[in-house]
Amino acid sequence: MSTTAPTPLGPTPLDPTPLLPGRFGELVGIALPVVQGPFGGGLSSVALAAAVSEGGGLGSYGAHIHTPDEITALVARLHAATDRPFAVNLWVPQEGEAEALASADPDLPAAHIERLRPYYEELGVRPPSAGDVQAWPDFDEQLDALLAAAPPVISLVMGLPPRRLVAEARRRGIVVVGTATTVDEAVALERAGADAVVASGSDAGGHRGAFLRPVRESLVGTFSLVPQVADAVTVPVVAAGGIADGRGIAAALALGADAVQIGTGFLAARESGASEPHRRALGTPDSRTTVLTRLFSGRTARGIPNAFVRDMAAHEDHVPPYPVQNALMQPIRRAAAEQDRPAYVNLWAGQAAALAQESPSAAAYLADLVTDARKRLPA
C-alpha cells in the first residue's frame, strides 16, 4: 500500500469544491471517498478493480468462489494491474451452511433436482452432481491464502473477522473492512477489530450480509442506517446501497459517512464481469423494481425480478441453503448468460439500478461521479 498521503482531486475554476478522501481515504491511501462494490459469483474483474483504483477510488474483487491457489494468482494479477490500493472480499460462512454441505445427499435431494429439471432441459445442461457441491472452497484455507498474498485491503461480508485475521492483518499492514446491515452489527465489527465498517442498507443489490439477526429483521434502508452507524462507531463508515450518482454521494457524506461504496453503477461499466443480458437490464424501466430472493443461491439477495423469479416464487422457503442451492443453480445461470436468456439470469441490482447507465469505461463513470458530487457538496 502506498505510504504517501492521497491527493484530493481539487477545485477547478468552474467547480470550487474538492472531493476529499476523508477518514476512509486516508486509512487506505486513496484520493477519492469512493469504493467499487466487491461483486461475487464471477461479476468482478481485474480490469474493473484496477480501473477504479487507478482513478483514485478503491477497486474491489469478490473472491468467495475462488480456491486458495486462485486467490494467490488473483492478488498477483491485481498487483500487476495497479500499484494503487485495492480490496479483495470474502464471505464469512454462516451458521448451518457447513452442515448443509457435509450432509448433502450423494445424489442431492431428488425434490430439489426435479423442481429445476425443466430449466436444465430447456437450457440443455445436466444437473450438478454431489461432487460439484462438495468442491466448494474452504473459508479458512481461502483466508490463509489471502493473508499470505497480502492485498492492501481485505473486506468481509456476512460475519465478523476471525481474530487470527485481525492479528495477522495488523502485523502485515493490511486494512480490514467489515460489512454491517444493522447498527448492532457495526458495533460488533468494531469490537472484533475491523478498521472500517461498510454500512450496507437494504437498498443494496446482491446478497444481504445480515449475521446477527435474520435478514427479515435486518432490512434497514441506507439513509436510515448510515447516521446511526456513524453515531455508534469510531472507525470510518462507508455508506452502501442505492448510491449511483453525485446526489447519493453528497447525501451519504452529509449523513456522516466517510466514503461511499457503489455496486450496481460499476456493474454497468464495460469492464465488469456482468453478462450482456445482465448489463442490458440495468438503467431500464424494468430495473425500477427489485426483489429479495433466495432462489439463485440459497442466500437472500436483491435483484431485478425475471420469469424465473416469478415462476419459482412459491418455492422461496423450500430451496436448500447456500451453497447447495448455489451449486444446483450454477449450470442454469451460466447457460442462461451464455445463451443470452435474461429470463433465467440472476440480475443482481440495487434499488437505484434505474440510475445506472452503461458507461464506456469505469474510469469515465468514476469521473462523472466526482464531477456530479462536487456540484452538490457545500462549498
C-alpha positions in Angstrom: 0.0 0.0 0.0 1.2 3.5 -0.8 2.7 5.3 2.2 2.1 8.8 0.7 -0.9 10.8 1.6 -3.6 10.8 -1.1 -4.0 14.0 -3.1 -7.6 15.3 -3.2 -8.9 15.9 -6.7 -9.2 19.6 -6.0 -11.1 22.6 -7.3 -11.3 23.9 -10.9 -12.3 27.4 -11.9 -15.8 26.3 -12.6 -16.1 23.9 -9.7 -14.6 25.2 -6.4 -15.5 22.2 -4.2 -12.9 19.4 -3.9 -14.0 15.8 -3.1 -11.7 15.0 -0.2 -10.5 11.5 0.6 -11.9 11.7 4.1 -11.0 9.4 7.0 -11.5 6.3 5.0 -9.4 7.5 2.1 -6.6 8.4 4.5 -6.9 5.0 6.1 -6.4 3.0 2.9 -4.5 5.6 0.9 -6.9 6.6 -1.9 -7.7 10.1 -3.3 -11.4 9.7 -3.6 -14.0 8.5 -1.0 -15.4 6.0 -3.5 -15.3 2.2 -3.2 -16.3 -0.1 -6.0 -18.5 -2.9 -4.6 -16.9 -6.3 -4.5 -19.1 -8.4 -6.7 -19.1 -12.2 -6.2 -20.1 -15.0 -8.5 -17.8 -14.0 -11.4 -19.1 -10.5 -11.7 -15.8 -8.9 -10.6 -12.9 -8.4 -12.9 -9.3 -7.4 -12.5 -9.8 -4.8 -15.2 -12.6 -3.1 -13.3 -10.9 -3.1 -9.9 -7.7 -1.8 -11.4 -9.5 1.0 -13.4 -11.3 2.2 -10.2 -8.1 2.1 -8.2 -6.1 3.9 -11.0 -8.9 6.6 -11.0 -8.3 7.3 -7.3 -11.0 5.1 -5.7 -10.8 1.7 -4.1 -11.3 -1.1 -6.7 -12.5 -4.4 -5.2 -12.8 -8.0 -6.2 -15.2 -10.6 -4.8 -13.2 -13.8 -4.4 -15.6 -16.0 -2.3 -15.9 -18.7 -5.1 -12.1 -18.9 -5.6 -9.8 -21.6 -4.4 -6.8 -20.7 -2.4 -4.5 -21.1 -5.4 -6.8 -18.9 -7.5 -6.8 -16.3 -4.7 -3.0 -16.3 -4.8 -2.9 -15.8 -8.5 -5.7 -13.2 -8.3 -3.8 -10.9 -5.9 -0.7 -11.2 -8.1 -2.8 -10.1 -11.1 -4.2 -7.2 -9.3 -0.8 -6.0 -8.1 0.4 -6.3 -11.7 -2.6 -4.3 -13.0 -2.2 -1.4 -10.5 0.2 -0.1 -7.9 -2.7 1.7 -6.1 -4.6 0.2 -3.1 -7.3 -2.4 -3.9 -9.5 -4.7 -1.8 -10.3 -8.5 -2.0 -13.5 -9.7 -0.5 -14.5 -13.0 1.1 -17.8 -14.3 2.5 -17.8 -15.4 6.2 -19.6 -18.8 6.5 -23.0 -18.6 8.2 -24.4 -21.0 10.8 -25.7 -24.2 9.3 -24.0 -23.9 5.9 -21.1 -26.2 6.7 -23.5 -28.8 8.0 -25.7 -28.5 4.9 -22.6 -29.1 2.7 -21.4 -32.0 4.7 -24.8 -33.7 4.8 -25.5 -33.3 1.1 -27.0 -36.5 -0.3 -24.7 -38.2 -2.8 -27.3 -37.7 -5.5 -28.7 -34.4 -3.9 -32.3 -34.4 -2.8 -34.4 -35.6 -5.7 -37.1 -33.0 -5.0 -34.7 -30.1 -5.5 -33.4 -31.6 -8.7 -36.9 -32.2 -10.0 -38.0 -28.7 -9.2 -35.3 -27.4 -11.5 -35.4 -30.1 -14.2 -37.5 -28.1 -16.7 -34.8 -25.4 -16.6 -31.9 -27.8 -17.0 -33.7 -29.4 -20.0 -34.6 -26.1 -21.6 -31.1 -24.8 -21.4 -29.5 -28.1 -22.4 -27.4 -28.6 -19.3 -27.1 -31.5 -16.9 -28.0 -31.2 -13.2 -24.9 -31.0 -10.9 -23.5 -33.9 -9.0 -22.7 -34.2 -5.3 -19.1 -33.6 -6.3 -20.0 -30.2 -7.7 -21.3 -29.2 -4.2 -18.6 -30.8 -2.1 -15.9 -28.9 -4.1 -16.8 -25.6 -2.6 -13.7 -23.7 -1.3 -13.0 -23.8 2.5 -13.1 -20.4 4.1 -10.1 -20.9 6.4 -8.0 -22.1 3.5 -9.1 -19.1 1.5 -8.2 -16.8 4.4 -4.8 -18.3 4.7 -4.1 -17.8 1.0 -5.4 -14.2 1.1 -3.3 -13.3 4.1 -0.2 -14.8 2.5 -0.8 -12.8 -0.7 -1.3 -9.6 1.4 -3.6 -7.4 -0.6 -3.8 -3.8 0.7 -7.3 -4.3 2.0 -9.3 -7.4 3.0 -13.1 -6.9 3.2 -15.6 -9.3 4.5 -19.4 -9.7 4.4 -21.8 -11.8 6.4 -19.9 -12.1 9.6 -17.2 -10.9 11.9 -13.5 -11.0 11.1 -11.8 -14.0 12.8 -9.3 -13.0 15.5 -6.4 -14.5 13.7 -7.3 -12.5 10.6 -7.2 -9.2 12.5 -4.0 -10.1 14.3 -2.2 -11.2 11.1 -3.6 -8.3 9.0 -2.2 -5.8 11.5 1.2 -7.5 11.5 1.2 -7.3 7.7 -0.2 -3.7 7.4 -3.5 -4.9 5.8 -6.6 -2.9 6.4 -9.6 -5.0 7.4 -13.1 -3.8 6.4 -16.3 -5.4 7.7 -19.9 -5.1 6.4 -22.9 -4.3 8.6 -26.6 -4.3 7.8 -27.6 -3.0 11.3 -26.2 -0.8 14.0 -25.6 -3.8 16.2 -23.5 -5.5 13.5 -21.5 -2.3 13.1 -20.7 -2.2 16.8 -19.8 -5.9 16.8 -17.5 -5.4 13.8 -15.6 -2.5 15.5 -15.2 -4.6 18.7 -13.9 -7.5 16.6 -11.1 -5.3 15.3 -12.4 -4.1 11.9 -10.6 -0.9 10.8 -13.7 0.4 8.9 -17.3 -0.6 8.5 -19.4 -0.6 5.4 -23.0 0.3 6.4 -24.9 -1.7 3.8 -28.5 -0.6 3.6 -31.4 -2.8 2.4 -31.3 -0.8 -0.9 -28.1 -2.6 -1.9 -28.1 -5.1 -4.7 -26.7 -8.6 -4.5 -26.5 -10.7 -1.3 -27.6 -9.4 2.0 -24.9 -9.7 4.7 -27.0 -9.9 7.9 -25.4 -12.1 10.5 -26.7 -11.2 14.0 -30.4 -11.4 13.2 -32.4 -12.9 10.3 -32.4 -10.9 7.1 -36.1 -10.0 7.5 -35.1 -8.3 10.8 -32.1 -6.5 9.3 -33.7 -4.6 6.4 -32.7 -1.0 7.3 -32.5 1.5 4.4 -29.1 3.1 3.7 -30.0 6.6 4.7 -31.6 5.4 8.0 -28.6 3.1 8.7 -25.7 5.4 7.9 -26.2 8.2 10.5 -27.0 5.6 13.2 -23.8 3.7 12.4 -21.8 6.9 12.3 -23.0 7.7 15.8 -22.3 4.2 17.1 -18.8 3.5 16.0 -15.5 5.4 15.9 -14.0 3.8 12.9 -14.6 5.2 9.3 -18.0 4.4 7.9 -18.6 3.6 4.2 -22.2 4.0 3.0 -23.5 1.4 0.6 -26.9 0.8 -1.1 -28.9 2.9 -3.5 -26.0 5.2 -4.4 -25.4 5.6 -8.1 -24.7 9.3 -8.8 -23.3 12.5 -7.2 -26.6 13.1 -5.4 -26.2 9.9 -3.4 -22.6 10.6 -2.6 -23.4 14.1 -1.3 -26.3 12.8 0.7 -24.3 10.0 2.3 -21.4 12.3 3.2 -23.9 14.7 4.8 -25.4 11.9 6.9 -22.0 11.1 8.4 -20.4 8.6 6.0 -16.7 8.9 5.4 -17.0 7.3 1.9 -19.4 5.5 -0.3 -19.5 2.1 -1.9 -21.1 1.8 -5.3 -22.0 -1.6 -6.8 -24.7 -1.5 -9.4 -23.4 1.6 -11.1 -20.0 0.0 -11.6 -21.6 -3.3 -12.7 -22.9 -1.4 -15.7 -19.3 -0.5 -16.7 -17.9 -2.4 -19.7 -15.0 -3.8 -17.6 -17.3 -5.6 -15.2 -17.9 -9.4 -15.4 -21.6 -8.9 -15.8 -23.2 -10.8 -18.7 -24.7 -8.9 -21.6 -28.3 -9.7 -20.6 -27.4 -8.5 -17.0 -25.8 -5.3 -18.2 -28.7 -4.5 -20.6 -31.2 -4.8 -17.8 -29.6 -2.0 -15.7 -30.8 1.5 -16.3 -34.2 0.3 -17.8 -37.7 0.9 -16.6 -37.8 -2.8 -15.5 -34.9 -2.1 -13.1 -37.0 0.2 -11.1 -38.4 -2.9 -9.4 -36.2 -5.2 -7.4 -36.9 -8.1 -5.0 -35.2 -10.1 -2.4 -34.8 -13.8 -3.3 -33.1 -17.0 -2.2 -33.8 -18.8 -5.4 -30.5 -18.3 -7.2 -28.0 -19.2 -4.3 -29.8 -20.2 -1.1 -28.8 -16.8 0.5 -31.1 -13.8 0.3 -30.1 -11.3 -2.5 -31.6 -8.3 -4.2 -32.1 -8.4 -8.0 -34.4 -7.5 -10.8 -37.3 -10.0 -11.0 -37.5 -12.0 -14.2 -39.5 -15.0 -15.3 -37.5 -17.5 -13.2 -38.0 -15.5 -10.0 -41.8 -15.0 -10.7 -42.4 -18.7 -11.7 -40.5 -20.0 -8.7 -41.8 -17.5 -6.1 -43.8 -20.2 -4.3 -40.6 -22.2 -3.6 -38.7 -19.3 -1.8 -38.9 -21.0 1.6 -38.2 -24.5 0.3 -35.0 -24.3 -1.6 -31.9 -25.7 0.2 -29.4 -23.3 1.9 -26.2 -22.0 0.3 -24.0 -23.5 -1.0 -26.3 -26.4 -2.1 -28.8 -24.2 -3.9 -26.0 -22.2 -5.4 -24.5 -25.4 -6.9 -27.9 -26.5 -8.2 -28.4 -23.2 -10.0 -24.9 -22.7 -11.3 -25.4 -24.6 -14.6 -28.7 -22.7 -15.2 -27.1 -19.3 -14.5 -24.1 -19.9 -16.7 -26.0 -21.3 -19.6 -28.6 -18.5 -19.5 -25.9 -15.9 -19.6 -24.1 -17.7 -22.5 -27.3 -18.1 -24.4 -28.4 -14.5 -23.8 -31.5 -15.7 -21.9 -32.2 -12.9 -19.3 -35.3 -14.8 -18.0 -33.0 -17.2 -16.1 -30.1 -14.9 -15.2 -29.5 -13.7 -11.6 -29.9 -9.9 -12.4 -28.4 -8.6 -9.2 -29.1 -4.9 -8.8 -29.8 -2.3 -6.0 -32.8 -0.1 -5.7 -31.1 2.7 -7.7 -30.5 0.4 -10.6 -32.6 2.6 -12.9 -30.0 5.3 -12.4 -27.2 3.1 -13.7 -26.2 3.9 -17.2 -23.8 1.9 -19.4 -20.5 3.8 -19.5 -17.7 3.5 -22.0 -15.4 2.7 -19.0 -15.3 2.6 -15.3 -12.9 5.5 -15.3 -15.4 7.6 -17.2 -18.2 6.7 -14.7 -15.9 7.5 -11.8 -15.1 10.8 -13.3 -18.8 11.6 -13.8 -19.4 10.7 -10.2 -16.8 13.1 -9.0 -18.0 15.9 -11.2 -21.6 15.4 -10.1 -20.7 15.1 -6.4 -18.6 18.3 -6.4 -21.5 20.3 -7.8 -23.7 19.1 -4.9 -21.4 19.4 -2.0 -21.4 22.6 0.1 -18.5 25.0 -0.8 
